[in-house]
């Protein structure tokens, strides 16, 4: 169980970093589109 919990933490951290990257990129793209118009 200990190793399993550690893996869950790793997966959660990886998932969070992936989400942050995705949202930051989406925000940058939307801001670029807004500045264009």
PDB file of N, CA, C and O in Angstrom:
ATOM      1  N   UNK A   1       0.836  -1.215   0.000  1.00  0.00           N
ATOM      2  CA  UNK A   1       0.000   0.000   0.000  1.00  0.00           C
ATOM      3  C   UNK A   1       0.869   1.263   0.000  1.00  0.00           C
ATOM      4  O   UNK A   1       0.528   2.268  -0.623  1.00  0.00           O
ATOM      5  N   UNK A   2       2.001   1.186   0.716  1.00  0.00           N
ATOM      6  CA  UNK A   2       2.863   2.380   0.797  1.00  0.00           C
ATOM      7  C   UNK A   2       3.357   2.792  -0.592  1.00  0.00           C
ATOM      8  O   UNK A   2       3.294   3.961  -0.971  1.00  0.00           O
ATOM      9  N   UNK A   3       3.855   1.789  -1.347  1.00  0.00           N
ATOM     10  CA  UNK A   3       4.344   2.093  -2.689  1.00  0.00           C
ATOM     11  C   UNK A   3       3.206   2.599  -3.565  1.00  0.00           C
ATOM     12  O   UNK A   3       3.391   3.504  -4.379  1.00  0.00           O
ATOM     13  N   UNK A   4       2.030   2.007  -3.390  1.00  0.00           N
ATOM     14  CA  UNK A   4       0.879   2.420  -4.190  1.00  0.00           C
ATOM     15  C   UNK A   4       0.525   3.875  -3.896  1.00  0.00           C
ATOM     16  O   UNK A   4       0.234   4.643  -4.813  1.00  0.00           O
ATOM     17  N   UNK A   5       0.550   4.251  -2.623  1.00  0.00           N
ATOM     18  CA  UNK A   5       0.249   5.639  -2.258  1.00  0.00           C
ATOM     19  C   UNK A   5       1.280   6.582  -2.877  1.00  0.00           C
ATOM     20  O   UNK A   5       0.935   7.662  -3.359  1.00  0.00           O
ATOM     21  N   UNK A   6       2.547   6.164  -2.859  1.00  0.00           N
ATOM     22  CA  UNK A   6       3.590   6.998  -3.457  1.00  0.00           C
ATOM     23  C   UNK A   6       3.339   7.187  -4.941  1.00  0.00           C
ATOM     24  O   UNK A   6       3.520   8.284  -5.468  1.00  0.00           O
ATOM     25  N   UNK A   7       2.920   6.120  -5.624  1.00  0.00           N
ATOM     26  CA  UNK A   7       2.635   6.226  -7.053  1.00  0.00           C
ATOM     27  C   UNK A   7       1.473   7.169  -7.303  1.00  0.00           C
ATOM     28  O   UNK A   7       1.492   7.939  -8.263  1.00  0.00           O
ATOM     29  N   UNK A   8       0.455   7.117  -6.443  1.00  0.00           N
ATOM     30  CA  UNK A   8      -0.699   8.006  -6.601  1.00  0.00           C
ATOM     31  C   UNK A   8      -0.236   9.460  -6.490  1.00  0.00           C
ATOM     32  O   UNK A   8      -0.676  10.316  -7.257  1.00  0.00           O
ATOM     33  N   UNK A   9       0.643   9.730  -5.541  1.00  0.00           N
ATOM     34  CA  UNK A   9       1.143  11.107  -5.377  1.00  0.00           C
ATOM     35  C   UNK A   9       1.897  11.543  -6.621  1.00  0.00           C
ATOM     36  O   UNK A   9       1.749  12.677  -7.077  1.00  0.00           O
ATOM     37  N   UNK A  10       2.705  10.644  -7.170  1.00  0.00           N
ATOM     38  CA  UNK A  10       3.459  10.987  -8.390  1.00  0.00           C
ATOM     39  C   UNK A  10       2.498  11.277  -9.534  1.00  0.00           C
ATOM     40  O   UNK A  10       2.665  12.255 -10.263  1.00  0.00           O
ATOM     41  N   UNK A  11       1.491  10.423  -9.686  1.00  0.00           N
ATOM     42  CA  UNK A  11       0.515  10.604 -10.768  1.00  0.00           C
ATOM     43  C   UNK A  11      -0.245  11.920 -10.585  1.00  0.00           C
ATOM     44  O   UNK A  11      -0.476  12.650 -11.549  1.00  0.00           O
ATOM     45  N   UNK A  12      -0.633  12.217  -9.337  1.00  0.00           N
ATOM     46  CA  UNK A  12      -1.366  13.458  -9.058  1.00  0.00           C
ATOM     47  C   UNK A  12      -0.505  14.666  -9.420  1.00  0.00           C
ATOM     48  O   UNK A  12      -0.989  15.606 -10.052  1.00  0.00           O
ATOM     49  N   UNK A  13       0.768  14.648  -9.021  1.00  0.00           N
ATOM     50  CA  UNK A  13       1.673  15.767  -9.318  1.00  0.00           C
ATOM     51  C   UNK A  13       1.832  15.918 -10.831  1.00  0.00           C
ATOM     52  O   UNK A  13       1.785  17.034 -11.348  1.00  0.00           O
ATOM     53  N   UNK A  14       2.019  14.799 -11.549  1.00  0.00           N
ATOM     54  CA  UNK A  14       2.173  14.848 -13.004  1.00  0.00           C
ATOM     55  C   UNK A  14       0.910  15.385 -13.664  1.00  0.00           C
ATOM     56  O   UNK A  14       0.974  16.191 -14.593  1.00  0.00           O
ATOM     57  N   UNK A  15      -0.251  14.923 -13.167  1.00  0.00           N
ATOM     58  CA  UNK A  15      -1.524  15.372 -13.715  1.00  0.00           C
ATOM     59  C   UNK A  15      -1.715  16.870 -13.492  1.00  0.00           C
ATOM     60  O   UNK A  15      -2.181  17.581 -14.382  1.00  0.00           O
ATOM     61  N   UNK A  16      -1.353  17.345 -12.301  1.00  0.00           N
ATOM     62  CA  UNK A  16      -1.507  18.772 -11.988  1.00  0.00           C
ATOM     63  C   UNK A  16      -0.597  19.609 -12.880  1.00  0.00           C
ATOM     64  O   UNK A  16      -1.029  20.630 -13.415  1.00  0.00           O
ATOM     65  N   UNK A  17       0.659  19.190 -13.047  1.00  0.00           N
ATOM     66  CA  UNK A  17       1.574  19.958 -13.882  1.00  0.00           C
ATOM     67  C   UNK A  17       1.069  19.980 -15.325  1.00  0.00           C
ATOM     68  O   UNK A  17       1.179  20.996 -16.011  1.00  0.00           O
ATOM     69  N   UNK A  18       0.516  18.856 -15.779  1.00  0.00           N
ATOM     70  CA  UNK A  18      -0.022  18.794 -17.142  1.00  0.00           C
ATOM     71  C   UNK A  18      -1.178  19.780 -17.286  1.00  0.00           C
ATOM     72  O   UNK A  18      -1.267  20.496 -18.283  1.00  0.00           O
ATOM     73  N   UNK A  19      -2.072  19.817 -16.278  1.00  0.00           N
ATOM     74  CA  UNK A  19      -3.211  20.731 -16.321  1.00  0.00           C
ATOM     75  C   UNK A  19      -2.741  22.177 -16.316  1.00  0.00           C
ATOM     76  O   UNK A  19      -3.268  22.997 -17.067  1.00  0.00           O
ATOM     77  N   UNK A  20      -1.758  22.505 -15.481  1.00  0.00           N
ATOM     78  CA  UNK A  20      -1.253  23.881 -15.407  1.00  0.00           C
ATOM     79  C   UNK A  20      -0.707  24.300 -16.763  1.00  0.00           C
ATOM     80  O   UNK A  20      -0.974  25.408 -17.229  1.00  0.00           O
ATOM     81  N   UNK A  21       0.059  23.414 -17.398  1.00  0.00           N
ATOM     82  CA  UNK A  21       0.620  23.724 -18.720  1.00  0.00           C
ATOM     83  C   UNK A  21      -0.499  23.969 -19.724  1.00  0.00           C
ATOM     84  O   UNK A  21      -0.461  24.936 -20.485  1.00  0.00           O
ATOM     85  N   UNK A  22      -1.500  23.083 -19.720  1.00  0.00           N
ATOM     86  CA  UNK A  22      -2.601  23.200 -20.676  1.00  0.00           C
ATOM     87  C   UNK A  22      -3.356  24.512 -20.481  1.00  0.00           C
ATOM     88  O   UNK A  22      -3.643  25.225 -21.443  1.00  0.00           O
ATOM     89  N   UNK A  23      -3.678  24.825 -19.208  1.00  0.00           N
ATOM     90  CA  UNK A  23      -4.459  26.040 -18.939  1.00  0.00           C
ATOM     91  C   UNK A  23      -3.651  27.285 -19.248  1.00  0.00           C
ATOM     92  O   UNK A  23      -4.193  28.257 -19.776  1.00  0.00           O
ATOM     93  N   UNK A  24      -2.348  27.276 -18.925  1.00  0.00           N
ATOM     94  CA  UNK A  24      -1.525  28.463 -19.204  1.00  0.00           C
ATOM     95  C   UNK A  24      -1.450  28.683 -20.711  1.00  0.00           C
ATOM     96  O   UNK A  24      -1.539  29.819 -21.179  1.00  0.00           O
ATOM     97  N   UNK A  25      -1.288  27.607 -21.471  1.00  0.00           N
ATOM     98  CA  UNK A  25      -1.234  27.738 -22.935  1.00  0.00           C
ATOM     99  C   UNK A  25      -2.562  28.249 -23.476  1.00  0.00           C
ATOM    100  O   UNK A  25      -2.585  29.105 -24.360  1.00  0.00           O
ATOM    101  N   UNK A  26      -3.673  27.727 -22.951  1.00  0.00           N
ATOM    102  CA  UNK A  26      -4.997  28.157 -23.400  1.00  0.00           C
ATOM    103  C   UNK A  26      -5.198  29.633 -23.087  1.00  0.00           C
ATOM    104  O   UNK A  26      -5.730  30.379 -23.908  1.00  0.00           O
ATOM    105  N   UNK A  27      -4.776  30.051 -21.910  1.00  0.00           N
ATOM    106  CA  UNK A  27      -4.925  31.465 -21.525  1.00  0.00           C
ATOM    107  C   UNK A  27      -4.104  32.351 -22.448  1.00  0.00           C
ATOM    108  O   UNK A  27      -4.572  33.402 -22.886  1.00  0.00           O
ATOM    109  N   UNK A  28      -2.879  31.929 -22.743  1.00  0.00           N
ATOM    110  CA  UNK A  28      -2.010  32.721 -23.631  1.00  0.00           C
ATOM    111  C   UNK A  28      -2.659  32.838 -25.008  1.00  0.00           C
ATOM    112  O   UNK A  28      -2.673  33.916 -25.602  1.00  0.00           O
ATOM    113  N   UNK A  29      -3.195  31.727 -25.515  1.00  0.00           N
ATOM    114  CA  UNK A  29      -3.817  31.748 -26.844  1.00  0.00           C
ATOM    115  C   UNK A  29      -5.033  32.658 -26.850  1.00  0.00           C
ATOM    116  O   UNK A  29      -5.221  33.434 -27.787  1.00  0.00           O
ATOM    117  N   UNK A  30      -5.867  32.570 -25.805  1.00  0.00           N
ATOM    118  CA  UNK A  30      -7.069  33.404 -25.765  1.00  0.00           C
ATOM    119  C   UNK A  30      -6.680  34.876 -25.654  1.00  0.00           C
ATOM    120  O   UNK A  30      -7.314  35.735 -26.268  1.00  0.00           O
ATOM    121  N   UNK A  31      -5.639  35.169 -24.872  1.00  0.00           N
ATOM    122  CA  UNK A  31      -5.200  36.568 -24.737  1.00  0.00           C
ATOM    123  C   UNK A  31      -4.669  37.081 -26.072  1.00  0.00           C
ATOM    124  O   UNK A  31      -4.899  38.235 -26.434  1.00  0.00           O
ATOM    125  N   UNK A  32      -3.966  36.230 -26.796  1.00  0.00           N
ATOM    126  CA  UNK A  32      -3.446  36.636 -28.111  1.00  0.00           C
ATOM    127  C   UNK A  32      -4.609  36.954 -29.047  1.00  0.00           C
ATOM    128  O   UNK A  32      -4.594  37.969 -29.743  1.00  0.00           O
ATOM    129  N   UNK A  33      -5.626  36.072 -29.059  1.00  0.00           N
ATOM    130  CA  UNK A  33      -6.782  36.294 -29.925  1.00  0.00           C
ATOM    131  C   UNK A  33      -7.510  37.571 -29.531  1.00  0.00           C
ATOM    132  O   UNK A  33      -7.974  38.309 -30.400  1.00  0.00           O
ATOM    133  N   UNK A  34      -7.618  37.842 -28.234  1.00  0.00           N
ATOM    134  CA  UNK A  34      -8.318  39.043 -27.775  1.00  0.00           C
ATOM    135  C   UNK A  34      -7.536  40.289 -28.176  1.00  0.00           C
ATOM    136  O   UNK A  34      -8.125  41.307 -28.541  1.00  0.00           O
ATOM    137  N   UNK A  35      -6.202  40.207 -28.107  1.00  0.00           N
ATOM    138  CA  UNK A  35      -5.392  41.381 -28.460  1.00  0.00           C
ATOM    139  C   UNK A  35      -5.469  41.651 -29.959  1.00  0.00           C
ATOM    140  O   UNK A  35      -5.356  42.796 -30.394  1.00  0.00           O
ATOM    141  N   UNK A  36      -5.660  40.608 -30.736  1.00  0.00           N
ATOM    142  CA  UNK A  36      -5.741  40.783 -32.190  1.00  0.00           C
ATOM    143  C   UNK A  36      -7.004  41.547 -32.569  1.00  0.00           C
ATOM    144  O   UNK A  36      -6.955  42.449 -33.405  1.00  0.00           O
ATOM    145  N   UNK A  37      -8.121  41.197 -31.969  1.00  0.00           N
ATOM    146  CA  UNK A  37      -9.394  41.815 -32.354  1.00  0.00           C
ATOM    147  C   UNK A  37      -9.585  43.173 -31.701  1.00  0.00           C
ATOM    148  O   UNK A  37     -10.605  43.826 -31.921  1.00  0.00           O
TER     149      UNK A  37
END
